[in-house]
Amino acid sequence: MQHRPLGTTGPRVSALGLGCMGMSALYGEADRAESLATIHAALDAGITLLDTGDFYGMGHNELLIGEALRTAPAAARERALTSVKFGALRGPDGAWFGYDGRPAAVKNFAAYSLQRLGVDHIDVYRIARVDPDVPIEETVGAIAELVQAGYVRHIGLSEAGAETIRRAASAAPITDLQIEYSLLSRGIERQILPTCRELGIGITAYGVLSRGLIGGHMNRDTKFAANDFRQRGPRFQGENLQRNLDLADALRKVAEERGASVAQTAIAWVLSRGEDIVPLVGARSRGRLAEALGALEITLSPADVAAIEEAVPAGAAAGERYPAAQMVHLDSER
């Protein structure tokens, strides 16, 4: 397994991380046994970074990871690093009520996560979305107190804009920013990525396959389950979906010419953007995990990168990343 530094203040982690959200929520039903087997396979393959959120399945995902860690070989368990997002407020029916970044709430969320995960510390802790009603310095300061107390190792951010990143970094060392970054979502390249590099903050990139749009396994006849949030995603609607799948088809031609799958090519492109970027792959099965791991065997030449970006030009995606009600919570988009 290749490794990369998670910013200048964080640990060295596997070059790919495993995003576990889909094992519990938002992508339709998941197979619990296969989810556990996939986490174990990831650990066996040398993946060390497991990413979750305390609101994924209202704690279900953390309990799942906790079980996977308990039943993993000791050596794999000791190498595993947990990256946890907190702060989302949800109802029993799955409704979203916003985010809570108050210092007392930060510590409350952490207490529950530690219990569900079955660990004595969280390796990287971050608020899922910046709380507009609480200065980021206060939220980060509360995490810093958890670091000082030994309950957290490193402080991260999620979907924060350049100004917020600077303010957070002035309050405490920031290890990484978790943010969507893919061939279809390149907005961070304008201000956010340069700011992170200036400050020595790494990037953990989620959505590297754009929720399956450029994963190579979706077509125009794909049907989503009633509890799959992509049903409401702007990029999966009507003409937007057709245009985005056209981009995936163009990427497929480039991938096939290089003997790789569409997903491997998309992941390899993110890997090629810099040693300070760690893609999170949201594999829910061992087969998809094995495919994603194949991206590590691909070395893209400048000509390869040019061909990929010609197939999927920057800004070519049709539709916003999230529905309007969720876009307003993205500090990164302001």
C-alpha positions as CSV (number, residue, x, y, z in Angstrom):
1,M,0.0,0.0,0.0
2,Q,1.2,3.5,-0.9
3,H,1.0,6.1,1.8
4,R,0.7,9.9,1.9
5,P,1.0,12.5,4.6
6,L,-2.3,13.9,5.8
7,G,-1.2,17.6,5.8
8,T,2.0,18.7,7.6
9,T,0.6,18.1,11.1
10,G,-1.3,14.8,10.5
11,P,-0.3,11.1,10.3
12,R,0.8,9.2,7.2
13,V,-2.2,7.3,5.9
14,S,-2.9,4.9,3.1
15,A,-3.1,6.7,-0.3
16,L,-6.8,5.6,-0.5
17,G,-9.2,5.9,2.4
18,L,-12.5,4.0,2.7
19,G,-15.6,6.1,2.9
20,C,-18.2,4.1,4.9
21,M,-21.3,6.2,4.6
22,G,-23.1,4.1,2.0
23,M,-22.9,1.1,4.2
24,S,-25.5,2.7,6.5
25,A,-27.4,5.4,4.7
26,L,-28.4,7.4,1.7
27,Y,-27.6,4.9,-1.1
28,G,-30.4,2.5,-0.5
29,E,-30.2,-0.8,1.4
30,A,-26.8,-2.2,2.2
31,D,-25.8,-5.7,3.1
32,R,-24.4,-5.7,6.7
33,A,-22.3,-8.9,6.3
34,E,-20.8,-7.6,3.0
35,S,-20.1,-4.2,4.6
36,L,-18.2,-5.8,7.4
37,A,-16.3,-8.0,4.9
38,T,-15.5,-5.0,2.8
39,I,-14.1,-3.1,5.8
40,H,-12.0,-6.1,6.7
41,A,-10.8,-6.5,3.1
42,A,-9.8,-2.8,3.1
43,L,-7.8,-3.2,6.3
44,D,-6.2,-6.4,4.9
45,A,-5.2,-4.5,1.7
46,G,-3.5,-1.9,3.8
47,I,-6.1,0.9,3.9
48,T,-5.7,2.6,7.2
49,L,-8.2,5.5,7.0
50,L,-11.8,4.8,7.7
51,D,-14.2,7.8,7.2
52,T,-17.6,8.1,8.8
53,G,-20.1,10.6,10.3
54,D,-22.0,10.2,13.6
55,F,-25.2,11.0,11.7
56,Y,-24.7,8.3,9.0
57,G,-27.7,6.0,9.8
58,M,-28.0,7.9,13.1
59,G,-25.0,6.1,14.7
60,H,-25.4,2.9,12.7
61,N,-22.2,3.5,10.7
62,E,-20.1,4.1,13.8
63,L,-21.4,0.9,15.3
64,L,-20.7,-1.0,12.1
65,I,-17.1,0.3,12.1
66,G,-16.8,-0.5,15.8
67,E,-17.8,-4.1,15.1
68,A,-15.5,-4.4,12.1
69,L,-12.6,-3.1,14.2
70,R,-13.4,-5.5,17.1
71,T,-13.4,-8.5,14.8
72,A,-10.4,-7.5,12.7
73,P,-6.9,-9.0,13.3
74,A,-5.1,-7.0,16.0
75,A,-2.4,-5.7,13.7
76,A,-5.0,-4.3,11.2
77,R,-7.0,-2.8,14.1
78,E,-4.0,-1.0,15.4
79,R,-3.2,0.5,12.0
80,A,-6.7,1.7,11.5
81,L,-7.4,5.5,11.8
82,T,-10.9,6.9,12.3
83,S,-12.0,10.1,10.6
84,V,-15.3,11.3,12.1
85,K,-17.7,14.1,11.1
86,F,-20.2,15.5,13.6
87,G,-22.7,18.3,14.0
88,A,-25.6,17.3,11.8
89,L,-29.0,17.6,13.5
90,R,-31.5,15.0,12.4
91,G,-35.0,13.8,13.3
92,P,-36.3,10.2,13.8
93,D,-37.7,10.4,10.3
94,G,-34.4,11.4,8.8
95,A,-35.2,15.1,8.5
96,W,-32.3,17.5,8.6
97,F,-32.4,20.5,11.0
98,G,-29.0,22.1,10.4
99,Y,-25.7,21.9,12.2
100,D,-24.5,22.5,15.8
101,G,-20.9,23.7,16.3
102,R,-21.2,25.0,19.9
103,P,-18.3,23.9,22.1
104,A,-20.6,21.9,24.5
105,A,-22.2,20.2,21.5
106,V,-18.8,19.3,20.1
107,K,-17.8,17.5,23.2
108,N,-21.2,15.8,23.5
109,F,-21.0,14.5,20.0
110,A,-17.5,13.2,20.6
111,A,-18.6,11.3,23.8
112,Y,-21.2,9.3,21.8
113,S,-18.8,8.6,18.9
114,L,-16.1,7.2,21.2
115,Q,-18.7,4.9,22.7
116,R,-20.2,3.7,19.4
117,L,-16.8,3.2,17.8
118,G,-15.4,1.4,20.8
119,V,-12.2,3.4,20.8
120,D,-10.4,5.6,23.3
121,H,-9.7,8.3,20.8
122,I,-10.7,9.6,17.4
123,D,-7.9,10.2,14.9
124,V,-9.4,13.1,12.9
125,Y,-12.5,15.0,14.1
126,R,-14.4,17.6,12.1
127,I,-17.7,19.3,11.9
128,A,-19.5,18.1,8.8
129,R,-20.6,21.6,7.8
130,V,-19.6,24.9,9.2
131,D,-22.2,26.2,11.7
132,P,-23.0,29.8,10.6
133,D,-24.2,30.7,14.1
134,V,-20.9,29.7,15.8
135,P,-17.5,31.2,15.0
136,I,-15.3,28.5,13.5
137,E,-12.7,29.4,16.1
138,E,-15.0,28.3,18.9
139,T,-15.8,25.0,17.2
140,V,-12.1,24.3,16.4
141,G,-11.2,25.4,19.9
142,A,-13.5,22.8,21.4
143,I,-11.9,20.1,19.3
144,A,-8.4,21.4,20.4
145,E,-9.5,20.9,24.0
146,L,-10.4,17.3,23.1
147,V,-7.0,16.9,21.6
148,Q,-5.4,18.2,24.8
149,A,-7.5,15.8,26.8
150,G,-6.4,12.8,24.6
151,Y,-9.8,12.1,23.1
152,V,-8.9,13.3,19.6
153,R,-5.6,13.2,17.8
154,H,-6.0,15.7,14.9
155,I,-8.4,18.5,13.9
156,G,-10.0,18.5,10.4
157,L,-12.5,20.6,8.5
158,S,-15.2,19.7,6.0
159,E,-16.6,21.8,3.1
160,A,-15.1,25.0,4.4
161,G,-14.2,28.0,2.2
162,A,-10.8,29.6,2.0
163,E,-11.6,32.4,4.5
164,T,-13.0,29.9,7.1
165,I,-9.9,27.7,6.6
166,R,-7.6,30.6,7.4
167,R,-9.6,31.5,10.5
168,A,-9.7,27.9,11.7
169,A,-5.9,27.5,11.1
170,S,-5.3,30.6,13.2
171,A,-7.1,28.9,16.2
172,A,-5.4,25.5,16.1
173,P,-3.4,23.2,13.7
174,I,-5.6,21.8,11.0
175,T,-4.6,18.5,9.5
176,D,-6.9,18.2,6.5
177,L,-10.0,19.5,4.8
178,Q,-12.5,16.9,3.6
179,I,-14.3,18.1,0.5
180,E,-15.8,16.9,-2.7
181,Y,-13.2,16.7,-5.5
182,S,-13.5,14.8,-8.8
183,L,-13.4,15.3,-12.5
184,L,-17.0,16.6,-12.2
185,S,-16.4,18.7,-9.1
186,R,-13.2,20.9,-9.5
187,G,-14.3,24.0,-7.7
188,I,-11.6,23.7,-5.0
189,E,-8.9,24.4,-7.5
190,R,-9.7,28.1,-7.6
191,Q,-9.1,29.2,-4.0
192,I,-9.6,26.4,-1.6
193,L,-6.8,24.0,-2.7
194,P,-4.2,26.8,-3.0
195,T,-5.1,28.0,0.5
196,C,-4.8,24.5,1.9
197,R,-1.4,24.1,0.3
198,E,-0.2,27.5,1.6
199,L,-1.2,26.4,5.1
200,G,0.1,22.8,4.9
201,I,-3.4,21.4,5.1
202,G,-4.1,18.1,3.4
203,I,-7.2,17.1,1.4
204,T,-9.3,14.1,1.9
205,A,-11.4,14.0,-1.3
206,Y,-14.8,12.5,-1.2
207,G,-17.2,11.9,-4.2
208,V,-14.3,11.0,-6.4
209,L,-16.7,9.0,-8.6
210,S,-19.4,11.6,-8.3
211,R,-21.7,9.2,-6.5
212,G,-21.4,6.7,-9.3
213,L,-21.9,9.0,-12.2
214,I,-18.3,8.4,-13.4
215,G,-17.9,5.0,-11.7
216,G,-18.6,3.1,-14.9
217,H,-21.5,1.0,-13.5
218,M,-24.4,3.4,-14.1
219,N,-26.4,3.8,-17.3
220,R,-29.5,5.6,-18.5
221,D,-31.8,2.8,-17.3
222,T,-30.4,2.8,-13.7
223,K,-33.2,3.0,-11.1
224,F,-32.6,4.3,-7.6
225,A,-34.3,3.0,-4.5
226,A,-36.8,5.2,-2.7
227,N,-34.3,5.8,0.1
228,D,-31.4,6.6,-2.3
229,F,-30.7,10.3,-2.0
230,R,-29.5,10.5,-5.6
231,Q,-33.1,10.5,-6.6
232,R,-33.1,14.2,-5.5
233,G,-29.6,15.0,-6.7
234,P,-29.6,17.7,-9.5
235,R,-26.9,15.8,-11.4
236,F,-29.2,12.8,-11.6
237,Q,-32.2,14.5,-13.0
238,G,-33.5,14.5,-16.6
239,E,-31.2,16.2,-19.1
240,N,-28.5,16.7,-16.5
241,L,-28.2,13.0,-16.1
242,Q,-27.9,12.4,-19.8
243,R,-25.2,15.0,-20.2
244,N,-23.3,13.7,-17.2
245,L,-23.5,10.1,-18.5
246,D,-22.2,11.4,-21.9
247,L,-19.1,12.6,-20.0
248,A,-18.8,9.2,-18.4
249,D,-18.9,7.6,-21.8
250,A,-16.2,9.9,-23.1
251,L,-14.1,8.9,-20.0
252,R,-14.7,5.3,-20.7
253,K,-13.1,5.6,-24.1
254,V,-9.9,7.1,-22.6
255,A,-9.9,4.4,-19.9
256,E,-10.3,1.5,-22.3
257,E,-7.4,2.8,-24.4
258,R,-5.2,2.6,-21.3
259,G,-6.5,-0.8,-20.1
260,A,-8.3,0.5,-17.1
261,S,-11.8,0.8,-15.9
262,V,-13.7,4.1,-15.8
263,A,-13.6,4.1,-12.0
264,Q,-9.9,3.4,-11.8
265,T,-9.2,6.2,-14.3
266,A,-11.3,8.7,-12.3
267,I,-9.6,7.7,-9.0
268,A,-6.2,7.8,-10.6
269,W,-6.8,11.3,-11.8
270,V,-7.6,12.5,-8.3
271,L,-4.5,10.7,-7.0
272,S,-2.4,12.5,-9.7
273,R,-3.4,15.9,-8.5
274,G,-0.9,15.9,-5.6
275,E,0.6,13.9,-2.8
276,D,-1.4,16.0,-0.4
277,I,-4.7,14.6,-1.7
278,V,-6.1,11.3,-0.3
279,P,-9.2,10.0,-2.2
280,L,-11.9,8.4,-0.2
281,V,-13.6,5.5,-2.1
282,G,-17.1,4.7,-1.1
283,A,-17.0,1.0,-1.9
284,R,-19.8,-1.0,-0.4
285,S,-18.6,-4.4,-1.6
286,R,-15.4,-6.3,-1.9
287,G,-15.6,-6.3,-5.7
288,R,-15.9,-2.5,-5.9
289,L,-13.1,-2.2,-3.4
290,A,-10.8,-4.4,-5.4
291,E,-11.6,-2.3,-8.5
292,A,-10.8,0.9,-6.7
293,L,-7.5,-0.4,-5.3
294,G,-6.5,-1.1,-8.9
295,A,-6.2,2.7,-9.4
296,L,-3.0,2.6,-7.3
297,E,-1.3,0.6,-10.1
298,I,-2.0,3.4,-12.6
299,T,0.6,6.0,-13.3
300,L,-0.8,8.8,-15.5
301,S,1.5,10.7,-17.8
302,P,0.9,14.3,-18.7
303,A,-0.6,13.1,-22.0
304,D,-2.9,10.8,-20.1
305,V,-4.1,13.6,-17.8
306,A,-4.7,15.8,-20.8
307,A,-6.8,13.2,-22.5
308,I,-8.8,12.6,-19.4
309,E,-9.4,16.4,-19.0
310,E,-10.4,16.7,-22.6
311,A,-13.0,14.0,-22.1
312,V,-14.3,15.6,-19.0
313,P,-13.4,19.3,-19.0
314,A,-13.4,21.4,-15.9
315,G,-16.9,22.8,-15.3
316,A,-18.6,20.4,-17.7
317,A,-20.8,18.7,-15.1
318,A,-24.5,19.5,-15.5
319,G,-26.3,20.4,-12.3
320,E,-25.2,21.4,-8.8
321,R,-23.6,19.0,-6.4
322,Y,-26.5,19.0,-4.0
323,P,-30.2,20.1,-3.9
324,A,-30.6,23.8,-3.2
325,A,-31.6,23.1,0.5
326,Q,-28.2,21.5,1.1
327,M,-26.1,23.8,-1.0
328,V,-26.9,26.6,1.4
329,H,-25.0,24.8,4.1
330,L,-21.8,24.6,2.1
331,D,-19.4,27.3,3.3
332,S,-17.1,26.1,0.4
333,E,-19.6,27.4,-2.1
334,R,-19.9,30.9,-0.8
